[in-house]
């Protein structure tokens, strides 16, 4: 028998021939790359060409507009995603509105400051619709009805907005384009930036959007995903039905028989107590609910969550163990300072399964990205899967070990340690498997993903199964590297 194992050169050749085959199993000396794929889930308008419950790869806003419609939820989410991430492969999961749902609606009411004055002075009303500035030109002498008509026309002309507007007398009715609860978080305000002021003679009052009801079901879209692997999901839903659907699917994907794990990210806004209540109802290592920085955010939650997911995908693919704190958001706008959560409030939210963001120098930045996981199966407090970095690091560690073994030992025989087989034979033993595991750990250590080599080596077990002689079993106990989250310093000064 030849001391070299060939895959494609037969051993029974008698004709004069020189054959040379390639073996790529040793070509990749470094750890395997894990290129992220992301999934952006949202609703389309009737103008979108995509069928409901389908997924599509996209690389530009124009493609999203064609698939989901201009001003659709998916369009707005994609604007936020691409503002911070243009490198991750992105797919959109397209949903229709639920036919039994209702659209959120609100009003903008214009009034004359002094009815005895013939009209307003010329100027500009700086409306902000979901954080997008919509200037409304007011001419000399315009009254409240003129202002309402001009505002409705300006909102309609801003076709990228996810709302429509109609004017009747001095009242503008604003309606979200989609049915569902998501529209209830859409913000309307005036004069957000310094130096903006209403023209004299005109006043504005808002009734924020409300009464949106019934988000679309996710089961058909999830079924359409099949076994396509998406490492980061972004979605706009925080109702229990939607979250349960996503959590159950990601839990299945996390298991050893599928191994196509990922994390799903959504944003939520509201009071501190409301966010705490929401977080306390969830307990999934695969789901992230991130709080916006304040009780009255200007950026819609659907866009905020999409941008956070984009940042996690972008930086997580580069280094899954590095914390996300201080990474700046480009699309999200900070709320008024009086609306911001305090350090104490943000810290409490982190004990309720809610990830946090904050404002630094007028810019919204990521704070601590955690999952909603808080208790183990025995209902005991557990932080094993607290940080998103833990989930991303585990995803990468499993992937690289699997790729290493499948690449180096694709069609090998299994023997006990001490077996005398010829050189070049495609045979692996527990001792060889142990050496591979140690070499893999050293690579992960060089990447700054694990620590504690002596502990790993001491705890490492590689054995043949007692019940299946064709099965090699590994017990790997890597100590995941930690993150610098808290720096505690005592300054013992002297005079």
Secondary structure, DSSP 8 states (H G I E B T S, - for coil): --SS--SSS-TT--S--------GGGT--S------EEEEEEE--TT--S-TTEEEEE-SHHHHHHHH-TT-HHHHHHHHHHHH-SSSEEEEEEE---TT-BEEEEEEEEEES-TTS----SEEEEEEETTEEEEEEE-TT--HHHHHHHHHHHHHH-TTSSEEEEEETTEEEEEEEEESGGGGG--EEE--STT----TTEEEEEEEEE--B-----HHHHHHHTT---SEEE----SHHHHHHHHHHHHHHHSTTT----EEEEEE-S-HHHHHHHHHT---TTEEEEE-SSSS-SS-HHHHHHHHHHHHHHHHHH-TTS--TT-B-SS-----GGGS--HHHHHHHHTTT-B-EEEETTEEEE---B-S--B-TTS-B--TT-BHHHHHHHHHHHHHHHHHHHHH-TT-EEE-TT----TT--EEEHHHHHHHHHHHHHHHHHTTSEE-HHHHHHH-EEEE-SS-TT-EEEE---EE---------------
